[in-house]
Amino acid sequence: MGTLRILPVTNWRKAGTTSSHHGPYGQGYTRATMVGTKGCYTAM
C-alpha cells in the first residue's frame, strides 16, 4: 500500500511541472485547494 500512496504524488509532481494549471491535473489540484480552504474557514 505504501507504493500506491507514493505513486499519485509522483504523477502529480510530473503533471505540475509539465503543465502548470492548464492541464486537468492542475485544475483538479486548484479545485481541491479551494474546497479545502473553504472547509477550513467553515470549521473556524
PDB file of N, CA, C and O in Angstrom, chain B, residues numbered from 101:
ATOM      1  N   MET B 101       0.839  -1.210   0.000  1.00  0.00           N
ATOM      2  CA  MET B 101       0.000   0.000   0.000  1.00  0.00           C
ATOM      3  C   MET B 101       0.872   1.259   0.000  1.00  0.00           C
ATOM      4  O   MET B 101       0.468   2.299  -0.519  1.00  0.00           O
ATOM      5  N   GLY B 102       2.045   1.160   0.573  1.00  0.00           N
ATOM      6  CA  GLY B 102       2.932   2.318   0.603  1.00  0.00           C
ATOM      7  C   GLY B 102       3.278   2.797  -0.791  1.00  0.00           C
ATOM      8  O   GLY B 102       3.314   4.000  -1.051  1.00  0.00           O
ATOM      9  N   THR B 103       3.537   1.844  -1.703  1.00  0.00           N
ATOM     10  CA  THR B 103       3.896   2.216  -3.072  1.00  0.00           C
ATOM     11  C   THR B 103       2.728   2.920  -3.750  1.00  0.00           C
ATOM     12  O   THR B 103       2.923   3.906  -4.461  1.00  0.00           O
ATOM     13  N   LEU B 104       1.526   2.424  -3.535  1.00  0.00           N
ATOM     14  CA  LEU B 104       0.348   3.025  -4.168  1.00  0.00           C
ATOM     15  C   LEU B 104       0.170   4.465  -3.698  1.00  0.00           C
ATOM     16  O   LEU B 104      -0.248   5.327  -4.471  1.00  0.00           O
ATOM     17  N   ARG B 105       0.479   4.720  -2.456  1.00  0.00           N
ATOM     18  CA  ARG B 105       0.308   6.077  -1.920  1.00  0.00           C
ATOM     19  C   ARG B 105       1.359   7.019  -2.489  1.00  0.00           C
ATOM     20  O   ARG B 105       1.102   8.213  -2.645  1.00  0.00           O
ATOM     21  N   ILE B 106       2.550   6.489  -2.801  1.00  0.00           N
ATOM     22  CA  ILE B 106       3.634   7.338  -3.307  1.00  0.00           C
ATOM     23  C   ILE B 106       3.433   7.653  -4.793  1.00  0.00           C
ATOM     24  O   ILE B 106       3.748   8.753  -5.246  1.00  0.00           O
ATOM     25  N   LEU B 107       2.908   6.685  -5.545  1.00  0.00           N
ATOM     26  CA  LEU B 107       2.757   6.864  -6.989  1.00  0.00           C
ATOM     27  C   LEU B 107       1.966   8.112  -7.381  1.00  0.00           C
ATOM     28  O   LEU B 107       2.457   8.896  -8.192  1.00  0.00           O
ATOM     29  N   PRO B 108       0.770   8.330  -6.844  1.00  0.00           N
ATOM     30  CA  PRO B 108      -0.002   9.515  -7.233  1.00  0.00           C
ATOM     31  C   PRO B 108       0.756  10.820  -7.020  1.00  0.00           C
ATOM     32  O   PRO B 108       0.634  11.744  -7.824  1.00  0.00           O
ATOM     33  N   VAL B 109       1.529  10.904  -5.955  1.00  0.00           N
ATOM     34  CA  VAL B 109       2.290  12.124  -5.668  1.00  0.00           C
ATOM     35  C   VAL B 109       3.286  12.381  -6.788  1.00  0.00           C
ATOM     36  O   VAL B 109       3.431  13.517  -7.240  1.00  0.00           O
ATOM     37  N   THR B 110       3.977  11.334  -7.243  1.00  0.00           N
ATOM     38  CA  THR B 110       4.954  11.478  -8.319  1.00  0.00           C
ATOM     39  C   THR B 110       4.260  11.922  -9.596  1.00  0.00           C
ATOM     40  O   THR B 110       4.755  12.804 -10.298  1.00  0.00           O
ATOM     41  N   ASN B 111       3.116  11.320  -9.903  1.00  0.00           N
ATOM     42  CA  ASN B 111       2.380  11.683 -11.112  1.00  0.00           C
ATOM     43  C   ASN B 111       1.945  13.145 -11.046  1.00  0.00           C
ATOM     44  O   ASN B 111       2.050  13.869 -12.036  1.00  0.00           O
ATOM     45  N   TRP B 112       1.460  13.577  -9.894  1.00  0.00           N
ATOM     46  CA  TRP B 112       1.013  14.960  -9.747  1.00  0.00           C
ATOM     47  C   TRP B 112       2.199  15.909  -9.922  1.00  0.00           C
ATOM     48  O   TRP B 112       2.074  16.953 -10.563  1.00  0.00           O
ATOM     49  N   ARG B 113       3.340  15.546  -9.354  1.00  0.00           N
ATOM     50  CA  ARG B 113       4.531  16.390  -9.474  1.00  0.00           C
ATOM     51  C   ARG B 113       4.910  16.550 -10.937  1.00  0.00           C
ATOM     52  O   ARG B 113       5.182  17.659 -11.398  1.00  0.00           O
ATOM     53  N   LYS B 114       4.928  15.418 -11.678  1.00  0.00           N
ATOM     54  CA  LYS B 114       5.276  15.465 -13.099  1.00  0.00           C
ATOM     55  C   LYS B 114       4.294  16.348 -13.855  1.00  0.00           C
ATOM     56  O   LYS B 114       4.699  17.189 -14.658  1.00  0.00           O
ATOM     57  N   ALA B 115       3.003  16.157 -13.598  1.00  0.00           N
ATOM     58  CA  ALA B 115       1.974  16.928 -14.301  1.00  0.00           C
ATOM     59  C   ALA B 115       2.115  18.413 -13.965  1.00  0.00           C
ATOM     60  O   ALA B 115       1.980  19.266 -14.842  1.00  0.00           O
ATOM     61  N   GLY B 116       2.384  18.714 -12.708  1.00  0.00           N
ATOM     62  CA  GLY B 116       2.511  20.104 -12.291  1.00  0.00           C
ATOM     63  C   GLY B 116       3.691  20.785 -12.953  1.00  0.00           C
ATOM     64  O   GLY B 116       3.618  21.966 -13.292  1.00  0.00           O
ATOM     65  N   THR B 117       4.791  20.043 -13.142  1.00  0.00           N
ATOM     66  CA  THR B 117       5.975  20.627 -13.753  1.00  0.00           C
ATOM     67  C   THR B 117       5.780  20.798 -15.249  1.00  0.00           C
ATOM     68  O   THR B 117       6.192  21.808 -15.819  1.00  0.00           O
ATOM     69  N   THR B 118       5.151  19.814 -15.889  1.00  0.00           N
ATOM     70  CA  THR B 118       4.968  19.870 -17.343  1.00  0.00           C
ATOM     71  C   THR B 118       3.919  20.913 -17.707  1.00  0.00           C
ATOM     72  O   THR B 118       4.204  21.829 -18.478  1.00  0.00           O
ATOM     73  N   SER B 119       2.718  20.788 -17.169  1.00  0.00           N
ATOM     74  CA  SER B 119       1.641  21.740 -17.462  1.00  0.00           C
ATOM     75  C   SER B 119       1.170  22.338 -16.143  1.00  0.00           C
ATOM     76  O   SER B 119       0.526  21.660 -15.343  1.00  0.00           O
ATOM     77  N   SER B 120       1.487  23.591 -15.923  1.00  0.00           N
ATOM     78  CA  SER B 120       1.186  24.230 -14.641  1.00  0.00           C
ATOM     79  C   SER B 120      -0.281  24.072 -14.270  1.00  0.00           C
ATOM     80  O   SER B 120      -0.659  23.090 -13.631  1.00  0.00           O
ATOM     81  N   HIS B 121      -1.117  25.040 -14.670  1.00  0.00           N
ATOM     82  CA  HIS B 121      -2.531  24.986 -14.277  1.00  0.00           C
ATOM     83  C   HIS B 121      -3.417  24.783 -15.502  1.00  0.00           C
ATOM     84  O   HIS B 121      -4.641  24.878 -15.413  1.00  0.00           O
ATOM     85  N   HIS B 122      -2.785  24.501 -16.660  1.00  0.00           N
ATOM     86  CA  HIS B 122      -3.570  24.320 -17.886  1.00  0.00           C
ATOM     87  C   HIS B 122      -4.079  22.891 -17.995  1.00  0.00           C
ATOM     88  O   HIS B 122      -5.132  22.637 -18.581  1.00  0.00           O
ATOM     89  N   GLY B 123      -3.323  21.964 -17.428  1.00  0.00           N
ATOM     90  CA  GLY B 123      -3.703  20.558 -17.521  1.00  0.00           C
ATOM     91  C   GLY B 123      -4.839  20.213 -16.581  1.00  0.00           C
ATOM     92  O   GLY B 123      -5.130  20.969 -15.654  1.00  0.00           O
ATOM     93  N   PRO B 124      -5.488  19.072 -16.811  1.00  0.00           N
ATOM     94  CA  PRO B 124      -6.598  18.637 -15.939  1.00  0.00           C
ATOM     95  C   PRO B 124      -6.134  18.404 -14.507  1.00  0.00           C
ATOM     96  O   PRO B 124      -6.883  18.636 -13.557  1.00  0.00           O
ATOM     97  N   TYR B 125      -4.873  17.936 -14.355  1.00  0.00           N
ATOM     98  CA  TYR B 125      -4.348  17.684 -13.009  1.00  0.00           C
ATOM     99  C   TYR B 125      -4.243  19.000 -12.240  1.00  0.00           C
ATOM    100  O   TYR B 125      -4.594  19.073 -11.063  1.00  0.00           O
ATOM    101  N   GLY B 126      -3.757  20.033 -12.919  1.00  0.00           N
ATOM    102  CA  GLY B 126      -3.610  21.326 -12.268  1.00  0.00           C
ATOM    103  C   GLY B 126      -4.950  21.884 -11.837  1.00  0.00           C
ATOM    104  O   GLY B 126      -5.088  22.396 -10.726  1.00  0.00           O
ATOM    105  N   GLN B 127      -5.949  21.786 -12.723  1.00  0.00           N
ATOM    106  CA  GLN B 127      -7.286  22.288 -12.393  1.00  0.00           C
ATOM    107  C   GLN B 127      -7.854  21.536 -11.197  1.00  0.00           C
ATOM    108  O   GLN B 127      -8.413  22.138 -10.280  1.00  0.00           O
ATOM    109  N   GLY B 128      -7.705  20.212 -11.215  1.00  0.00           N
ATOM    110  CA  GLY B 128      -8.219  19.400 -10.113  1.00  0.00           C
ATOM    111  C   GLY B 128      -7.547  19.782  -8.808  1.00  0.00           C
ATOM    112  O   GLY B 128      -8.198  19.851  -7.765  1.00  0.00           O
ATOM    113  N   TYR B 129      -6.221  20.035  -8.864  1.00  0.00           N
ATOM    114  CA  TYR B 129      -5.498  20.396  -7.648  1.00  0.00           C
ATOM    115  C   TYR B 129      -5.993  21.740  -7.116  1.00  0.00           C
ATOM    116  O   TYR B 129      -6.209  21.899  -5.914  1.00  0.00           O
ATOM    117  N   THR B 130      -6.171  22.708  -8.024  1.00  0.00           N
ATOM    118  CA  THR B 130      -6.644  24.022  -7.585  1.00  0.00           C
ATOM    119  C   THR B 130      -8.025  23.904  -6.961  1.00  0.00           C
ATOM    120  O   THR B 130      -8.308  24.525  -5.937  1.00  0.00           O
ATOM    121  N   ARG B 131      -8.887  23.096  -7.589  1.00  0.00           N
ATOM    122  CA  ARG B 131     -10.241  22.915  -7.047  1.00  0.00           C
ATOM    123  C   ARG B 131     -10.169  22.316  -5.649  1.00  0.00           C
ATOM    124  O   ARG B 131     -10.871  22.752  -4.737  1.00  0.00           O
ATOM    125  N   ALA B 132      -9.312  21.310  -5.491  1.00  0.00           N
ATOM    126  CA  ALA B 132      -9.185  20.648  -4.192  1.00  0.00           C
ATOM    127  C   ALA B 132      -8.709  21.654  -3.144  1.00  0.00           C
ATOM    128  O   ALA B 132      -9.176  21.642  -2.006  1.00  0.00           O
ATOM    129  N   THR B 133      -7.767  22.532  -3.541  1.00  0.00           N
ATOM    130  CA  THR B 133      -7.258  23.522  -2.596  1.00  0.00           C
ATOM    131  C   THR B 133      -8.368  24.484  -2.186  1.00  0.00           C
ATOM    132  O   THR B 133      -8.506  24.810  -1.007  1.00  0.00           O
ATOM    133  N   MET B 134      -9.162  24.941  -3.160  1.00  0.00           N
ATOM    134  CA  MET B 134     -10.250  25.866  -2.857  1.00  0.00           C
ATOM    135  C   MET B 134     -11.256  25.227  -1.907  1.00  0.00           C
ATOM    136  O   MET B 134     -11.702  25.855  -0.947  1.00  0.00           O
ATOM    137  N   VAL B 135     -11.606  23.981  -2.182  1.00  0.00           N
ATOM    138  CA  VAL B 135     -12.554  23.271  -1.318  1.00  0.00           C
ATOM    139  C   VAL B 135     -11.962  23.120   0.080  1.00  0.00           C
ATOM    140  O   VAL B 135     -12.666  23.272   1.079  1.00  0.00           O
ATOM    141  N   GLY B 136     -10.666  22.819   0.146  1.00  0.00           N
ATOM    142  CA  GLY B 136     -10.005  22.638   1.440  1.00  0.00           C
ATOM    143  C   GLY B 136     -10.019  23.925   2.247  1.00  0.00           C
ATOM    144  O   GLY B 136     -10.296  23.911   3.446  1.00  0.00           O
ATOM    145  N   THR B 137      -9.716  25.048   1.582  1.00  0.00           N
ATOM    146  CA  THR B 137      -9.705  26.321   2.296  1.00  0.00           C
ATOM    147  C   THR B 137     -11.103  26.665   2.780  1.00  0.00           C
ATOM    148  O   THR B 137     -11.279  27.155   3.895  1.00  0.00           O
ATOM    149  N   LYS B 138     -12.104  26.406   1.930  1.00  0.00           N
ATOM    150  CA  LYS B 138     -13.491  26.677   2.338  1.00  0.00           C
ATOM    151  C   LYS B 138     -13.824  25.882   3.593  1.00  0.00           C
ATOM    152  O   LYS B 138     -14.414  26.408   4.537  1.00  0.00           O
ATOM    153  N   GLY B 139     -13.434  24.597   3.593  1.00  0.00           N
ATOM    154  CA  GLY B 139     -13.712  23.745   4.743  1.00  0.00           C
ATOM    155  C   GLY B 139     -13.019  24.280   5.990  1.00  0.00           C
ATOM    156  O   GLY B 139     -13.594  24.267   7.078  1.00  0.00           O
ATOM    157  N   CYS B 140     -11.785  24.749   5.834  1.00  0.00           N
ATOM    158  CA  CYS B 140     -11.033  25.272   6.978  1.00  0.00           C
ATOM    159  C   CYS B 140     -11.744  26.504   7.543  1.00  0.00           C
ATOM    160  O   CYS B 140     -11.919  26.628   8.755  1.00  0.00           O
ATOM    161  N   TYR B 141     -12.148  27.405   6.658  1.00  0.00           N
ATOM    162  CA  TYR B 141     -12.820  28.618   7.116  1.00  0.00           C
ATOM    163  C   TYR B 141     -14.131  28.282   7.829  1.00  0.00           C
ATOM    164  O   TYR B 141     -14.471  28.874   8.854  1.00  0.00           O
ATOM    165  N   THR B 142     -14.860  27.314   7.259  1.00  0.00           N
ATOM    166  CA  THR B 142     -16.133  26.920   7.869  1.00  0.00           C
ATOM    167  C   THR B 142     -15.880  26.335   9.263  1.00  0.00           C
ATOM    168  O   THR B 142     -16.635  26.585  10.202  1.00  0.00           O
ATOM    169  N   ALA B 143     -14.803  25.553   9.375  1.00  0.00           N
ATOM    170  CA  ALA B 143     -14.504  24.923  10.661  1.00  0.00           C
ATOM    171  C   ALA B 143     -14.148  25.998  11.687  1.00  0.00           C
ATOM    172  O   ALA B 143     -14.519  25.890  12.856  1.00  0.00           O
ATOM    173  N   MET B 144     -13.439  27.021  11.257  1.00  0.00           N
ATOM    174  CA  MET B 144     -13.050  28.090  12.167  1.00  0.00           C
ATOM    175  C   MET B 144     -14.271  28.913  12.553  1.00  0.00           C
ATOM    176  O   MET B 144     -14.154  29.870  13.319  1.00  0.00           O
TER     177      MET B 144
END
